[in-house]
Structures are given as C-alpha cells and as structure tokens.
Amino acid sequence: MPKALIVDDSPLMRAMIRSMLEEIGHEVVGEAGDAQEALNQYRALHPDFVTMDLILPGDSGLVAIKNIRQDNPQACVLVVTATGQDQIDKQAMGLGAKCVLRKPFELQELKTAVNNALG
C-alpha cells in the first residue's frame, strides 16, 4: 500500500485529501501545513509520494518541492493547488513534480494522477 504525505495549509483540505487517498487504497503517514514541516515529515516518514499545495505560509510549495527533491531526487511529488497559472505549473514541473492537479478535483482525477505518478 503506497504511503502518502499530505502538504496543505488548510486542515479541511488535508482531511478531504486524506479521506480520498484512503478510499483509493493509500495509507496517509503524515500531514504538514508548511514547507519546513513538509521537509521534516518527508525525512522522518519516507512516504512513497507527496501531495503538495503551492500556497503555504512562509516558503512556498515550490521551495518545499525543491528541498524534498534535493534530499531525494527520486521523490514523487504531485502538486495539488487552486492556483491556475501556467508559469507556476512550469516551475513545479521543472522542479520535478509529476503532475499538477487543480482544486477542486474529483476522486477519479486524484486516483489517475497518483497512479500515473507512481508508474
């Protein structure tokens, strides 16, 4: 069962993503509300993949992606954001994100994104 780390500044959104991931057969091993906590949790928990919001307090999700992938170049990060800007999408993908999923999204969209990212 693939293990997930959810990074989002909204506890409500984290709970929603957790519920969806568990429904499609993934184990959520941790949650983080900011970029530094995301890196700490990633290092401690070694999840199979990370769902990453881009708008976080302090450093952005882009910084978190960069830091996580510096730690582990093979890290699987899926961006989950309400921000709809091509430039930011390109930056995220350039840093190694596997995909960008727009909020709000359906369960099937999340399932497809995770399955594609995990290969």
Rosetta blueprint (number, residue, H / E / L):
1 M L
2 P L
3 K E
4 A E
5 L E
6 I E
7 V E
8 D L
9 D L
10 S L
11 P H
12 L H
13 M H
14 R H
15 A H
16 M H
17 I H
18 R H
19 S H
20 M H
21 L H
22 E H
23 E H
24 I L
25 G L
26 H L
27 E E
28 V E
29 V E
30 G E
31 E E
32 A E
33 G L
34 D L
35 A H
36 Q H
37 E H
38 A H
39 L H
40 N H
41 Q H
42 Y H
43 R H
44 A H
45 L H
46 H L
47 P L
48 D L
49 F E
50 V E
51 T E
52 M E
53 D L
54 L L
55 I L
56 L L
57 P L
58 G L
59 D L
60 S L
61 G H
62 L H
63 V H
64 A H
65 I H
66 K H
67 N H
68 I H
69 R H
70 Q H
71 D H
72 N L
73 P L
74 Q L
75 A L
76 C L
77 V E
78 L E
79 V E
80 V E
81 T E
82 A L
83 T L
84 G L
85 Q L
86 D H
87 Q H
88 I H
89 D H
90 K H
91 Q H
92 A H
93 M H
94 G H
95 L L
96 G L
97 A L
98 K L
99 C E
100 V E
101 L E
102 R E
103 K L
104 P L
105 F L
106 E L
107 L H
108 Q H
109 E H
110 L H
111 K H
112 T H
113 A H
114 V H
115 N H
116 N H
117 A H
118 L H
119 G L
